[in-house]
Amino acid sequence: MALKIGDQSPSFKGMTAGGTLSLGDLRGSHIVLYFYPKDDTPGCTKEACAFRDSLPRFKKMNAKIFGVSKDDITSHEKFAQKYELPFTLISDENGNLCDSFGVWVEKSMYGKKYMGIERATYLIDKNGIIRNIWRPVKVDGHAEDVLSEVKKL
């Protein structure tokens, strides 16, 4: 069953450079949980840098940003360092987090079908309720769209 606005966010645990992170650790803050296909690729870099550049405005509204992909911690660390990303990247190597949010989907490129992460963002309020969902995400202007929804919380 697909997640909807108003649903309780699935509980989750993910690996970060600083250790394990869970939804329970984040209670009391608004959460922007964005899923992206791969570290250091053009679209994913553009999206990450847009969130990076908007981070001070998100912080003013008690919102924390987390990027999620199936890349390992080492890849995340290199990506974050290269682009000076000041927010946490979650490694979902086993795919449990992607499955919980329904973003591990069949994709198609040049007529070839494969499984991958659908670019998606979930806005979760401080009580763990999903307040907005963007699927699929268009990178241009996305961080601003998310910011405008955070302002409404």
N, C-alpha and C positions, 0 to 999 in steps of 0.2 A: 504494500500500500504506500503510495507516494505521500511525502510530508506536505502539509498545507500550512498556510498562515494561521496562527492561533494554536497549532499543535505544540505540545511540550517537545523541546529539542531532545533527540536521542542522547543518552549519556554516552560519553566517549572518553577514551584514553588514547593519547598519542605520544610518540617519542619526539623530544626536542633536544637541541644541543645541551640544554640545562637539565634534562631528565624527563620523567613522565609528567604529562599535563592532562588533567581531566576537566570535564565540564564543571564539576563541583568546585574545583580550584578557582573558577572564574565567576562564581555567584557574586552579585553585587555590582557587576559592570555589564554594560552592553557589549555584545560580542559580534564582530564582523568575521565570519568564518568563510573564507573564500577558497574554493577548490580550483586548482589549475593543473594542466597536463604535465609540464616538465620544466625543471629549473633551466635558466639561462637560454631560453628560446625567445624569439622576437615578441610574440604576443604576451607570453608570461612575464617577460622582463618589463614590457610597457605597463602591464597591469600592476606589477609589484612596485614599480617606480611611482606610479600615480598614487597608490596608497601611501607610499613613503612620503611623498610631497604633501599629502593631505593630513598626515598623522597629527600635527599639532592641533588642527581643528577637531579631529576625532577625540583627542585626549581631553579637550575642553568640555566635551559632552560625556565624559566618563565611558568612552567606547574604546575597546581594545581590538586590534586587528591580528588575525592569525591566518596564515596561508597554509594550505594543505596540498601535498602531492605524494606520490608513491616513491619519490626520490629518497635516497638514504640521507642520514644526518650529515655525512661528509659533503655530499653534493649541496645540501641546504646551507651549510656553513660557508662554502665557497661562493655560492650565489649571493648570500646575504653580505658577505665581505666585499665582493666585487661591486655591488650596487649600493652599498651602505644602507641596507635595509634594517631599520631600527625596531622591527616587530618580529614576533616569533614565527618560525616556519615549523610545521608539524610534519614528521615523516610517518606516512601510512603504508609502509612497505607491505604489510600483510593484507591491506585493502579493507580492513574492518570498518574504518571510519567512512571511507567512500561508499561502502555497501550500506551503512546505516543511513546515509543521506541520499542514497539512490543516484549517485553521480558516476558510478562505474557502469558505462553503457557501451553498446555497440556503435562504432563510428565507421565512417567510410571516407577513404581518400583515394582519388584516382581509380575509383571502382573497386578498390580492395577493402573488405570489411575487416575490422579488428576491434578489440576491446580497449577502452581508454577512459580517462577522466573527462567528463563534460564540464566545461568551465561554468561554475555556478557559485553564487554567494548567498549565504543565509545570514540574516540579521536577527540576532537572539537577544531578547531584553534581559535585564538584570535578574529576572525570576526564571529564566530558562525557557521562555515562550518565544516561538518563532514569529517575528513581526513582519518580515518581508523575505521574499525569495526571488532571486534573479536567475533564470535558467532559460535558454543558454545566455551567457553574458556576451555582450558586445563590449570590447575593451575601451574604445573611445568614449570618454565621459562617464564611465562606470563609477569611478571613485566619487565623483560629484553627485551622481544619483544616490549612491549609498549614504553619503554625508547628508543629503537633504532628507532622507528617511530617518536617519538617526536624530536629526533635529526635532522630529515630531514625537519622539519618545519622552 
